[in-house]
Amino acid sequence: MNASGAHFHNYLDLGMSTFTESASFYGAIFSGDARFSHARFRAFANFNMATFRGCVNFSKAFFQGDTRFRGIKYEGGGCGNFGGVRFNVAYWHTDPPIFLEESPGKFISELPSGAGWADFSGELALEVDEPEVWCRENRSRDKLWG
């Protein structure tokens, strides 16, 4: 799905959606509220440079592939809910980081409040509390088996 540069004027509800291919909202403007709660992004998800003027709800969404929220902005009362969101721990080490908010008066380069990491390599998403340890252990395992 390519919605790069799109302007969503009204409420957008993509909650419970499953994106099996890449989904790009690069530079998109969300003027109304947007709902992505419980959505599953199985491949690349790109929200770089998106602007949220209403509230966006990603609660309990899973980002299983490479994900980018760099340079996002909240304007005019915009806000974000990332409670229960899980990002793929295999991308924990990316530089620049997955999430980078550049709203007026803010510069946040860590996961948003309520979000965390998960290992999506098996049937179920496994919570990862210490991504640095997980990456170190799994990379050494990959070297042994690779």
C-alpha positions as CSV (number, residue, x, y, z in Angstrom):
1,M,0.0,0.0,0.0
2,N,1.5,3.3,-1.0
3,A,-0.1,6.3,0.7
4,S,3.0,8.4,0.7
5,G,2.2,12.1,0.7
6,A,-1.5,11.4,1.1
7,H,-3.7,13.8,3.0
8,F,-6.4,12.2,5.1
9,H,-9.0,14.9,5.9
10,N,-11.4,12.9,8.0
11,Y,-11.3,10.0,10.5
12,L,-9.3,7.0,9.2
13,D,-10.0,3.6,10.6
14,L,-7.6,0.8,9.6
15,G,-7.8,-0.9,13.0
16,M,-7.6,-4.7,12.9
17,S,-6.1,-4.5,9.4
18,T,-3.3,-6.9,8.3
19,F,-0.7,-5.4,5.9
20,T,1.0,-8.4,4.3
21,E,3.1,-6.2,1.9
22,S,4.9,-2.9,2.5
23,A,2.8,0.0,3.8
24,S,4.1,3.5,3.2
25,F,2.5,6.6,4.8
26,Y,5.7,8.6,4.2
27,G,4.9,12.3,4.5
28,A,1.2,11.7,4.9
29,I,-0.9,14.2,6.8
30,F,-3.6,12.9,9.1
31,S,-5.9,15.9,9.8
32,G,-8.5,13.9,11.7
33,D,-8.2,11.1,14.1
34,A,-6.7,7.8,12.8
35,R,-7.0,4.3,14.2
36,F,-4.5,1.5,13.5
37,S,-5.2,-0.3,16.8
38,H,-4.6,-4.1,16.6
39,A,-3.2,-3.8,13.1
40,R,-0.5,-6.1,11.9
41,F,2.3,-4.8,9.7
42,R,4.1,-8.0,8.5
43,A,6.6,-6.3,6.1
44,F,8.1,-2.8,5.8
45,A,6.0,0.0,7.5
46,N,7.0,3.6,6.8
47,F,5.5,6.5,8.7
48,N,8.6,8.8,8.3
49,M,7.7,12.5,8.2
50,A,4.0,11.8,8.9
51,T,2.1,14.7,10.5
52,F,-0.7,13.9,13.0
53,R,-3.1,16.8,13.6
54,G,-5.7,14.6,15.4
55,C,-5.1,11.6,17.7
56,V,-3.6,8.5,16.2
57,N,-4.2,5.2,17.9
58,F,-1.7,2.4,17.3
59,S,-2.6,0.5,20.5
60,K,-1.6,-3.2,20.4
61,A,-0.4,-3.0,16.8
62,F,2.4,-5.4,15.8
63,F,5.2,-4.2,13.5
64,Q,6.9,-7.4,12.4
65,G,9.2,-6.0,9.8
66,D,11.4,-3.0,9.3
67,T,9.5,0.0,10.7
68,R,10.2,3.7,10.6
69,F,8.6,6.5,12.5
70,R,11.4,9.0,11.9
71,G,10.6,12.8,11.8
72,I,7.0,12.4,12.8
73,K,5.1,15.5,14.1
74,Y,2.1,16.1,16.2
75,E,0.5,19.5,15.4
76,G,-2.5,21.4,16.6
77,G,-3.5,19.1,19.4
78,G,-2.3,15.9,17.7
79,C,-1.4,13.0,19.9
80,G,-0.4,9.3,19.7
81,N,-1.3,6.2,21.6
82,F,1.3,3.4,21.3
83,G,0.2,1.4,24.4
84,G,0.9,-2.3,23.8
85,V,2.6,-1.8,20.5
86,R,5.4,-4.2,19.7
87,F,8.2,-3.6,17.3
88,N,10.5,-6.3,15.9
89,V,13.5,-6.6,18.2
90,A,15.7,-7.6,15.2
91,Y,15.6,-3.9,14.3
92,W,16.4,-2.6,17.8
93,H,19.9,-1.6,16.8
94,T,19.0,0.5,13.7
95,D,20.6,3.9,13.4
96,P,18.8,6.3,13.2
97,P,16.3,4.7,15.6
98,I,12.9,3.4,14.6
99,F,11.1,6.2,16.4
100,L,12.0,9.9,16.2
101,E,9.5,12.5,17.1
102,E,10.3,16.1,16.1
103,S,7.2,18.0,17.4
104,P,7.6,21.6,18.5
105,G,9.4,21.6,21.8
106,K,10.1,17.9,21.7
107,F,12.8,15.6,20.3
108,I,12.2,12.0,21.3
109,S,14.4,9.2,19.9
110,E,13.2,6.3,21.9
111,L,10.1,4.1,21.7
112,P,7.0,5.9,22.7
113,S,5.4,5.3,26.1
114,G,3.7,1.9,26.3
115,A,5.5,0.4,23.3
116,G,8.0,-2.4,23.5
117,W,10.0,-5.1,21.6
118,A,9.0,-8.6,20.5
119,D,10.6,-11.5,18.8
120,F,8.4,-12.4,15.8
121,S,10.5,-15.4,14.6
122,G,8.1,-18.0,15.9
123,E,4.4,-18.6,15.8
124,L,3.7,-16.1,18.6
125,A,5.2,-12.8,19.4
126,L,7.4,-13.1,22.4
127,E,8.0,-10.1,24.6
128,V,11.6,-9.0,24.8
129,D,12.4,-6.9,27.9
130,E,16.2,-6.6,27.2
131,P,16.7,-6.0,23.5
132,E,20.5,-5.6,23.8
133,V,20.8,-9.0,25.5
134,W,18.4,-10.6,22.9
135,C,20.4,-9.2,20.0
136,R,23.7,-10.3,21.4
137,E,22.5,-13.8,22.1
138,N,20.7,-14.2,18.8
139,R,23.5,-12.7,16.7
140,S,26.1,-15.1,18.2
141,R,23.7,-18.0,17.6
142,D,23.3,-16.9,13.9
143,K,27.1,-16.9,13.6
144,L,27.4,-20.4,14.9
145,W,24.6,-21.8,12.7
146,G,25.2,-19.5,9.6
